[in-house]
Amino acid sequence: MFKKICYLLVFGVALVSCKDVSITTTETLDKVPDFTKAQDYYYSNMVLAVNYMDSLMMVKVDDPLAKQYFKEVRTAFKKAEPYASYLKPEVGHRVNGPALPVLTEDTQKVLAPIGLQKIEESIYSGIDDEKTYERELELTKGLMVVLRNYIPKRTLTSQRFFISIHQQLMRIVSLGITGFDTPVSQLGLEETKISLNSLFNVYSTSLAHIVKERAPELNEDFEKTVSLAINFIGDNPNFETFDRYIFIRDYFNPITRNWLAIRKASSSWEPVDNFPFNFDAPTFFESNSFNPNFFISNTNKNPTQQQIDLGKQLFFDKNLSKNKDMACVTCHNSNKGWADNVVLNKDNEGKDLDRNTPTLINATFQQSQFWDGRSPDLIAQVSAVFTNEKEFASSVHKFSNEIMINDSYRLLFKEAYGDISIKNIDMVKAISSYIATLNGFDSKFDKNIRAEVNSYTEEEKLGFNLFTGKALCATCHFIPLTNGTVPPFFAEHEKEIIGVPANANNKQLDEDVGFYAISKKDLQKGMFKTPTVRNVGVTAPYMHNGVYNTLEEVVNFYNLGGGIGLGFDLPHQTLPFDQLDLTSIEENALVAFMNTLTDVPKITNY
């Protein structure tokens, strides 16, 4: 059937839309999927990846065979990646993560970059030291051996299968087609075909016979959508001109919609809520595609509506600050994109704060807070505002007696926590619970990429394709959240050194050292968290110091190559390019696309 559909595509078969498919109740309902062959598939390809690593280690870095063996390693690894990286997320990410040094959280040691992306950089861009390159190969192979040896130890169950496939589909849309996985060789589009073919292969050996009997139309739709997506990519796709907008909307999203239906048709799924995804969302671009509870601190999951309502009232109350002149809304104004639209807001003494105010929209989907990423979650962030001498300059208990004079607070606390005694952490939890509701995923972009409307202009389409392609924006601002929380595990948040200037004339590097103040590591001097780009059209000015007033200035900064392109001495700049070489038309298109990401939650102020 698969080959037949591929053959028919030559004659222009129209795209099959995903539709509801009724499931036939038959004697097959008691069948249980057998994932033995799928697990063997993952294992055999991991074995193959290690074997090709051996071959790669036998040739010099400048030998033409090096690129060939490298491609074979990546091909085999991509086939094994869904289950291998599901079982060992940290190891899998190290094998196929960015070619950047790693700062260990426990020992604060700096680990040299290794993994396939670092090897790719060495093979395609050259090396300075042969011993270092050999060490990269040796350590990367060691990690791959760990993955190879672990696959047979954990039986591939239905739940593990569906979760791992969901993660791999996320990799395709956020890491594969954007060039994150292969920034130098640009093999990501070819590897997307490999991942889709692999999906079809493991489906064929495990679920296909059940789905064919229970929902034959669904099975046919799924085969067809996978085939259409692979054929749309075609042979030797051009990284810069590939139409990612059409690919996602018309080819990839139908696959994820069908995959949701297949999971339901298989009748072998137990719901889980400890992963970043809402597995019942048909695409990654729905308003509920992500699971907020995953991103919320363990001490504050599943807040009640009463606790959220309490947090909302506290958010707007200036009595929380020592001088009673500052509330959360002072800097995070609901009428200004939940930011403040000024370069630097004022502290409680009327002096400029250190950094520009970021938006709170979708802040809960970040794994670090503040520009330097010093707080791991919203609870820590809110607590830090209370104790900061330049902001609230207070601790929660200091105003508890006074604030409880208010009858409405007495009622809200009783409804939220069962009594009127105020605990420090409960106050912070309430505010962070409210902030976690300030989310927006129904922008013009979202509605168009979900194919609910067809209002995107050609300029906006070009802008999205540049954002996820040539301009490399999405290699840091990951689709679809567009922030730095790294897919598909969403357990860490990227920080970058980009060389932001001190003022808009671009002549002097800003003196703020960012994360370096915490880590004290020279290679992290000037490092800041990657923020969300959603709602960026209404949250000017930009960068940690508010140096740029317009998106045009921001795009031009990146187009020039960041701080290095401006002539600054930045040996550790992390941008994956020198200059982007965008035309003025392309720069304008990027701005047009980013303006379609606006979806500001509407509320009534107090």
C-alpha positions in Angstrom: 0.0 0.0 0.0 2.8 2.4 0.9 4.7 1.9 -2.3 1.4 2.2 -4.3 0.6 5.6 -2.7 4.1 6.8 -3.4 3.6 5.8 -7.0 0.3 7.6 -7.3 1.9 10.8 -6.0 3.7 11.1 -9.2 0.4 11.7 -10.9 -0.6 14.5 -8.5 -2.8 12.9 -5.8 -4.4 15.7 -3.8 -3.5 16.1 -0.2 -5.8 14.0 2.0 -7.3 16.0 4.9 -7.5 14.4 8.3 -11.0 13.6 9.2 -12.8 11.8 12.0 -12.8 8.1 11.3 -15.2 5.8 13.0 -13.7 2.7 14.7 -15.3 -0.6 13.8 -15.9 -2.7 16.8 -14.8 -6.3 16.0 -13.2 -9.3 17.7 -9.9 -7.4 17.3 -10.7 -5.1 20.2 -9.0 -7.6 22.6 -5.8 -7.5 20.6 -2.7 -6.1 22.3 0.0 -4.5 20.1 3.3 -6.3 20.0 6.3 -3.9 20.0 9.0 -6.5 19.9 9.9 -5.8 16.3 9.8 -2.1 16.8 12.2 -2.5 19.8 14.5 -4.7 17.6 14.4 -2.0 15.0 15.6 0.7 17.4 18.3 -1.6 18.9 19.6 -2.7 15.5 20.0 0.8 14.3 21.7 1.9 17.5 24.1 -1.0 16.9 24.6 0.3 13.4 25.2 3.8 14.6 28.0 2.6 16.9 29.5 0.5 14.2 29.6 3.5 11.8 31.3 5.5 14.6 34.0 2.9 14.6 34.4 3.4 10.9 34.5 7.2 11.4 37.2 6.8 14.0 39.4 4.9 11.4 39.7 7.8 9.0 41.2 11.3 9.2 38.9 14.2 9.6 39.7 15.6 6.2 39.2 12.2 4.4 36.1 12.3 2.1 34.9 9.2 3.8 34.6 11.1 7.1 31.5 12.9 5.8 30.0 9.7 4.4 30.5 7.8 7.6 29.2 10.8 9.6 26.0 10.8 7.6 25.6 7.1 8.1 26.1 7.5 11.9 23.4 10.2 11.9 21.0 8.2 9.7 21.2 5.2 12.0 21.0 7.3 15.1 17.9 9.1 13.9 16.2 5.8 13.4 17.1 4.7 16.9 16.6 8.1 18.6 13.0 7.9 19.6 13.4 5.0 22.0 17.1 5.5 22.9 16.6 9.1 23.9 13.3 8.4 25.6 15.1 5.9 27.9 18.1 8.0 28.6 17.1 11.7 27.9 20.3 13.2 29.3 22.5 10.9 27.3 20.5 11.2 24.1 20.6 15.0 24.4 24.4 14.9 24.9 24.8 12.8 21.8 22.7 15.0 19.7 22.8 18.4 21.5 24.3 21.7 20.6 28.1 22.0 20.2 28.5 24.1 23.3 30.3 23.7 26.6 28.2 22.4 29.5 28.2 23.8 33.0 27.3 21.0 35.4 24.8 22.1 38.1 26.2 19.9 40.9 30.0 20.5 40.5 29.9 23.7 38.5 32.5 22.2 36.2 32.7 23.2 32.5 32.6 20.2 30.2 33.9 20.6 26.7 31.4 20.2 23.9 31.0 16.7 22.5 28.3 14.9 20.5 27.3 14.6 16.9 26.9 18.4 16.4 30.4 19.0 17.6 31.8 16.2 15.4 29.8 17.7 12.5 31.5 21.1 13.2 34.9 19.5 13.2 34.3 17.5 10.0 32.7 20.3 8.0 34.5 23.3 9.3 37.9 21.9 10.2 39.8 21.3 13.5 42.6 23.0 15.4 43.7 19.9 17.3 43.6 16.3 16.1 43.7 14.9 19.7 40.7 17.0 20.7 38.8 15.7 17.7 39.7 12.1 18.5 38.5 12.7 22.1 35.2 14.0 20.7 34.7 10.8 18.7 35.7 8.6 21.6 33.4 10.2 24.2 30.5 10.4 21.8 30.8 6.8 20.9 30.9 6.0 24.6 27.6 7.7 25.1 26.1 5.9 22.1 27.2 2.6 23.5 25.3 3.4 26.7 22.2 4.0 24.6 22.8 0.8 22.6 23.2 -1.3 25.7 20.2 0.1 27.5 17.6 -0.4 24.7 17.2 -4.2 25.2 16.9 -3.8 29.0 13.6 -1.9 28.9 10.7 -3.6 27.2 9.0 -1.3 24.7 5.5 -1.0 26.0 2.5 0.8 24.4 2.9 3.8 26.7 6.6 4.1 26.1 6.1 3.7 22.4 3.5 6.5 22.1 5.5 8.9 24.3 8.7 8.4 22.4 7.0 8.9 19.1 5.4 12.1 20.3 8.8 13.3 21.4 10.3 12.4 18.0 7.5 14.3 16.2 8.3 17.3 18.3 12.0 16.9 17.3 11.0 17.1 13.6 9.1 20.3 13.9 11.4 22.1 16.4 14.9 20.7 15.8 15.0 18.9 12.5 13.5 21.2 9.8 14.9 24.3 11.5 18.5 23.2 11.3 19.2 22.9 15.0 20.2 19.3 14.7 22.6 19.8 11.9 23.6 23.5 11.8 26.6 23.0 9.5 25.8 20.2 7.2 22.1 21.2 7.0 21.0 17.5 6.8 17.9 18.2 8.8 15.4 18.0 6.0 16.8 14.7 4.8 16.8 13.4 8.3 13.1 14.5 8.6 12.4 12.0 5.8 14.4 9.4 7.7 12.4 10.0 10.9 9.1 9.8 9.1 10.1 6.6 7.3 11.1 5.2 10.6 7.7 6.1 12.1 6.0 4.3 9.3 8.3 1.2 9.8 7.7 0.8 13.5 3.9 1.5 13.0 3.8 -1.2 10.4 5.4 -3.8 12.7 3.3 -3.0 15.7 0.0 -1.3 15.2 -0.9 -1.4 11.6 -2.7 -4.7 11.6 -4.9 -3.6 14.5 -5.7 -0.2 13.0 -6.5 -1.8 9.6 -9.2 -3.9 11.2 -10.6 -1.4 13.6 -10.4 1.8 11.4 -9.2 1.0 7.9 -9.8 4.5 6.6 -7.6 5.8 9.4 -4.8 3.4 8.5 -5.1 4.5 4.8 -5.1 8.2 5.8 -2.0 7.8 7.9 0.0 5.9 5.3 -1.0 8.6 2.8 -0.1 11.6 5.0 3.3 10.1 5.8 3.9 9.5 2.1 2.8 12.9 1.1 5.1 14.6 3.7 8.1 12.6 2.5 7.4 13.4 -1.1 6.9 17.1 -0.3 10.4 17.3 1.1 11.7 15.5 -2.1 15.2 14.7 -3.1 18.0 17.1 -2.2 15.8 19.7 -0.5 17.2 23.3 -0.4 17.5 24.3 3.3 17.0 28.0 2.5 14.1 27.8 0.1 12.1 24.9 1.7 8.6 25.9 2.5 8.3 25.0 6.2 5.0 26.8 6.6 3.2 24.7 4.0 5.0 21.6 5.2 3.8 22.0 8.8 0.3 23.2 8.0 -0.6 20.8 5.1 1.7 17.8 5.6 3.0 17.5 9.1 -0.1 18.5 11.1 -2.2 15.9 9.3 0.3 13.3 10.5 0.0 14.3 14.1 -3.8 14.4 13.9 -3.8 10.9 12.5 -1.3 9.7 15.1 -3.7 10.9 17.9 -6.5 8.9 16.2 -4.2 5.9 15.9 -3.3 6.0 19.6 -7.0 6.1 20.5 -7.8 3.3 18.0 -5.1 1.1 19.5 -7.0 1.1 22.8 -3.6 0.5 24.6 -2.9 3.9 26.2 -3.0 4.9 29.8 -3.1 8.7 30.2 0.0 10.4 31.7 0.3 13.9 33.1 4.0 14.1 34.0 5.2 15.0 30.5 5.3 18.5 28.9 2.7 17.6 26.3 -1.1 17.3 26.3 -1.1 14.0 24.4 -4.8 14.6 23.4 -3.9 17.8 21.4 -4.1 17.0 17.7 -1.1 19.2 16.8 1.7 21.1 18.6 0.1 24.4 17.8 -3.2 24.1 19.8 -4.0 26.4 22.7 -3.7 23.3 24.9 -0.8 21.5 23.3 1.4 21.8 26.4 0.8 20.6 29.9 1.1 23.5 32.3 1.5 21.2 35.3 4.8 19.8 33.9 6.3 23.3 34.0 4.9 24.3 37.4 6.9 23.6 40.6 6.1 20.3 42.3 4.8 22.3 45.4 2.2 24.1 43.4 0.6 21.8 40.8 -3.1 21.8 40.1 -3.9 25.1 41.9 -7.6 25.7 42.6 -9.5 28.5 41.0 -9.8 30.1 44.4 -6.0 30.1 44.7 -5.7 31.7 41.3 -8.3 34.3 42.1 -6.4 35.2 45.3 -3.2 35.5 43.3 -4.9 37.7 40.8 -6.0 40.2 43.5 -2.5 40.1 45.1 -0.9 40.7 41.7 -2.6 44.2 41.5 -2.1 45.2 45.1 0.6 47.8 46.0 0.3 46.9 49.7 2.6 44.0 49.0 5.6 46.3 48.7 7.3 47.9 51.6 6.5 51.5 50.5 3.1 50.5 49.2 3.9 52.0 45.8 4.7 49.0 43.8 2.7 45.9 42.7 3.4 43.2 40.2 1.3 45.1 37.7 3.6 48.1 38.0 6.1 46.4 35.8 3.9 43.8 34.1 1.0 45.8 32.8 -1.9 43.9 31.2 -2.4 46.8 28.8 1.2 46.7 27.6 1.6 43.0 26.8 2.2 42.2 30.4 5.5 44.1 30.2 5.9 47.9 30.6 7.0 49.3 27.2 9.8 51.4 28.8 13.6 50.8 28.5 14.0 50.4 32.3 11.3 50.7 34.9 11.9 52.4 38.2 12.7 50.9 41.5 11.1 51.8 44.8 13.4 54.9 45.1 12.6 56.1 41.6 15.9 54.9 40.2 16.3 52.8 37.0 16.1 49.0 37.6 19.0 47.0 36.2 17.2 45.3 33.3 14.2 45.6 30.9 11.0 44.1 32.0 10.1 40.8 30.2 6.5 39.8 29.4 4.8 37.4 31.7 2.8 35.9 28.8 3.7 32.2 28.6 6.3 32.7 31.3 5.2 29.4 32.9 6.5 27.5 29.9 10.1 28.5 30.7 12.5 26.5 32.8 14.2 29.6 34.2 13.1 33.1 35.1 14.7 36.5 35.0 17.1 37.6 32.2 20.0 35.8 33.8 18.0 32.7 34.4 18.8 32.7 38.1 15.4 31.4 39.3 14.2 27.9 38.2 10.5 28.6 38.4 7.8 31.2 39.0 7.7 30.5 42.8 11.4 31.4 43.1 10.9 34.4 40.8 8.0 35.8 42.8 9.9 35.2 46.1 12.9 37.1 44.7 10.8 40.1 43.8 9.5 40.3 47.4 13.0 40.2 48.9 14.7 42.5 46.3 15.6 45.8 48.0 15.0 47.6 44.7 11.5 46.1 44.2 9.1 45.1 47.0 11.8 45.2 49.7 9.6 43.1 51.9 9.0 39.6 53.0 5.5 38.2 52.8 4.8 38.0 56.5 5.6 41.7 57.1 2.3 42.8 55.6 0.2 39.9 56.6 -1.6 41.5 59.6 -2.3 44.7 57.7 -3.5 43.1 54.6 -5.9 40.8 56.4 -7.8 43.8 57.7 -9.4 43.7 54.2 -12.5 41.6 54.5 -12.2 40.5 50.8 -8.7 39.1 51.5 -10.0 37.2 54.6 -12.6 35.6 52.5 -10.2 34.8 49.6 -7.7 33.2 51.9 -10.3 31.1 53.6 -11.7 29.9 50.2 -8.2 29.3 48.9 -6.5 27.6 51.8 -9.2 26.8 54.4 -8.2 29.4 57.0 -7.2 33.0 57.2 -3.7 32.5 58.5 -1.1 33.6 56.0 1.9 31.4 55.2 4.7 33.0 53.3 4.7 30.2 50.6 0.9 30.3 50.2 1.1 34.0 49.2 3.8 33.3 46.7 2.1 30.2 45.4 -1.1 32.2 44.8 0.6 34.9 42.7 2.6 32.4 40.7 -0.5 30.3 40.1 -2.2 33.4 38.6 0.8 34.2 36.4 0.8 30.7 35.1 -2.7 31.4 33.6 -1.4 34.3 31.5 -0.9 32.3 28.3 -1.7 32.9 24.7 -1.6 30.4 21.8 -4.4 31.7 19.6 -2.5 34.3 17.5 -2.9 34.9 13.8 0.0 32.5 13.3 -1.5 29.7 15.4 -4.9 29.9 13.7 -3.3 29.9 10.3 -0.8 27.0 11.0 -3.7 25.0 12.3 -5.5 25.7 9.0 -8.5 27.2 10.8 -8.2 30.3 8.7 -6.2 31.2 5.6 -5.3 34.9 6.2 -1.5 34.7 6.1 0.1 37.0 3.6 2.9 36.0 1.4 5.2 38.2 3.4 4.2 36.6 6.6 4.8 33.1 5.1 8.2 34.2 4.0 8.9 35.5 7.4 8.0 32.2 9.1 10.1 30.3 6.6 13.1 32.6 7.3 12.5 32.3 11.0 12.6 28.5 10.9 15.2 28.4 8.1 17.8 30.8 6.7 17.7 33.3 9.6 18.2 30.4 12.1 15.9 32.2 14.7 14.2 28.9 15.6 17.5 27.2 16.5 17.3 29.3 19.8 13.6 30.3 19.9 12.2 26.8 19.5 9.0 26.3 17.6 6.2 26.4 18.7 6.7 28.1 22.1 9.4 30.3 20.5 11.3 30.5 23.8 14.6 28.8 24.8 13.1 25.8 26.7 14.7 22.9 24.8 12.4 20.4 23.1 11.4 17.6 23.3 12.1 17.1 27.1 11.6 20.8 28.0 13.8 20.2 31.1 16.3 23.0 30.5 16.4 26.5 29.2 19.0 27.8 26.7 21.1 30.8 27.5 23.2 32.6 24.8 25.9 35.1 24.4 25.0 37.4 21.5 26.9 40.6 22.3 24.1 43.1 22.9 25.4 46.7 22.6 25.1 49.4 25.3 23.1 51.7 23.1 21.5 51.8 19.7 24.5 53.2 17.9 26.0 49.8 18.2 29.5 51.1 19.1 30.0 49.8 22.6 29.3 46.4 24.2 26.9 46.4 27.2 28.7 45.9 30.5 26.0 43.6 32.1 27.7 40.2 32.5 24.4 38.3 32.8 24.7 34.7 34.0 28.4 35.2 34.7 27.5 36.9 37.9 26.2 33.6 39.1 28.5 31.0 37.4 31.8 33.0 37.6 32.8 31.2 34.4 34.5 33.4 31.7 32.9 31.5 28.9 29.5 32.6 30.2 30.2 36.3 30.5 27.4 38.3 28.9 25.1 35.2 28.7 21.4 35.7 29.0 18.3 33.6 28.8 16.6 33.1 25.4 13.2 34.8 25.8 9.9 34.1 24.0 9.2 35.8 20.7 5.5 35.5 21.2 3.8 38.8 21.6 7.1 40.5 20.8 5.1 43.0 18.6 3.6 44.6 21.6 6.4 44.3 24.2 9.0 46.8 22.9 11.7 47.8 23.7 13.9 44.7 23.3 17.0 42.9 24.7 17.9 42.7 28.4 18.8 46.4 28.5 15.9 47.7 26.3 18.5 49.0 23.8 16.3 48.6 20.7 13.0 50.2 20.2 11.9 48.4 17.0 11.9 44.8 15.7 13.7 46.2 12.6 16.7 47.1 14.8 16.7 43.7 16.4 16.6 41.8 13.1 19.4 44.1 11.7 21.5 43.3 14.8 21.3 39.5 14.1 21.7 40.0 10.4 25.0 41.7 11.0 26.2 38.8 13.2 25.5 40.0 16.7 28.2 41.5 18.8 31.0 40.0 16.7 29.5 41.5 13.6 29.5 44.9 15.3 33.2 44.5 16.0 33.1 43.5 19.7 35.7 41.1 21.2 33.5 38.1 22.0 35.4 34.8 22.0 32.5 32.9 23.4 29.6 34.3 21.3 27.1 31.4 20.8 25.3 32.6 17.6 25.6 29.8 15.0 26.6 32.2 12.2 28.8 35.2 11.3 26.3 37.1 9.2 22.9 36.1 7.9 23.0 38.0 4.6 19.3 38.8 4.7 18.0 41.2 2.1 15.8 44.2 3.2 12.8 42.3 1.9 13.7 39.3 4.1 14.3 41.5 7.1 10.8 43.1 6.7 9.3 39.6 6.3 10.7 38.5 9.6 9.2 41.4 11.3 5.9 40.8 9.6 5.9 37.2 10.8 6.8 38.1 14.4 3.9 40.6 14.5 1.5 37.6 13.8 2.5 36.0 17.1 0.5 38.5 19.2 -2.2 37.0 21.5 -2.4 39.0 24.7 -4.7 37.6 27.4 -7.5 40.1 28.2 -8.4 40.7 31.8 -10.2 43.4 33.8 -7.9 45.4 36.1 -8.6 46.0 39.7 
